[in-house]
Amino acid sequence: MRTEICNFSGFKIYPGKGRLFVRSDSRVFRFVNGKTESYFLQRLKPSKLDWTIVFRRLHKKGVSEEAAKKRTRRTVKVQRAVVGASLEAIKAKREQNPAAREAERKKAVAAIKEKKKADQDKKKTEKAKARAQNPQPKVSKQQAKGVAPKVQAKSR
């Protein structure tokens, strides 16, 4: 739907509404109604009539409500503690030089790897002990489930 704008008042003119005025120099003017056309022909200034859009724009009417809605919130950066580390600990790590931090990280990684290896060795020894105490013949999954053994060929 295409709407036009009134040359006098600034209101929208919907299809099927309004009036056209063609001046002798072939300039076309569109008006919402006879009232706006009459004021135009009387050569009144739309900026002096308080109901026109031009007047409202000049006198900043209806703008204050929109300005109040456009308040934006400023983002404030706040440093917070993380679970497992206090704010002081985080600040101390940040101020630490990178070389020292890297050495500390390597030491921690080495400790974790050592612990993991010790756990694996412990599991292996426990498994070996369990096998030594309770020797069981090796059984396939199907035999464990109770499937009948394969019938051997007797013709050969």
KAGI-V737925 format. One record per helix or strand of 2 or more residues. SS is the DSSP state (2 for helix, 1 for strand). FROM is the first residue (numbers start at 1). LEN is the number of residues. If there is no record, write none. Layout:
SS,FROM,LEN ; SS,FROM,LEN
//
This chain:
1,4,2 ; 1,12,2 ; 1,19,4 ; 1,28,4 ; 2,34,8 ; 2,46,3 ; 2,53,6 ; 2,64,6 ; 2,87,9 ; 2,98,36 ; 2,141,5
//
